[in-house]
Amino acid sequence: MNLCLLCGSHAIGETELCAAHAPDGLDTTADPPRRAGTRVTWLTLLDVVRETGLNIRAVRRLVRSGRLRAMKQGRAWVVTADALHAYLAARTPAPIPARARRRAWRR
């Protein structure tokens, strides 16, 4: 089984590119090319929960919204370690709700 050099997904036939990166239409939104021999580390959603401390519902919501890139392998959703690190680097902390700000000065 060959893997695509650009994204790590299954490659077509004897080529080293998947359908999205085939020579007839190169996907410009893809990650930069990987060096040959570089292994892709796959994490299940439970692995993401353990690593980030987020709730499983929050992780599923991130995948559904597209903020965390994932793909389905069989019945399980998997995330690359690179995609998880990219999400963690890009996220911003949530604002403090107005209700909590109002009560803070009373204490």
Secondary structure, DSSP 4 states (H G I P E B T S, - for coil): --B-TTTSSBPPTTSSS-GGGSTTS--TTSPPPPPTTPPPPEEEHHHHHHHH---HHHHHHHHHHTSS--EEETTEEEEEHHHHHHHHHH--PPPPPHHHHHHHTT-
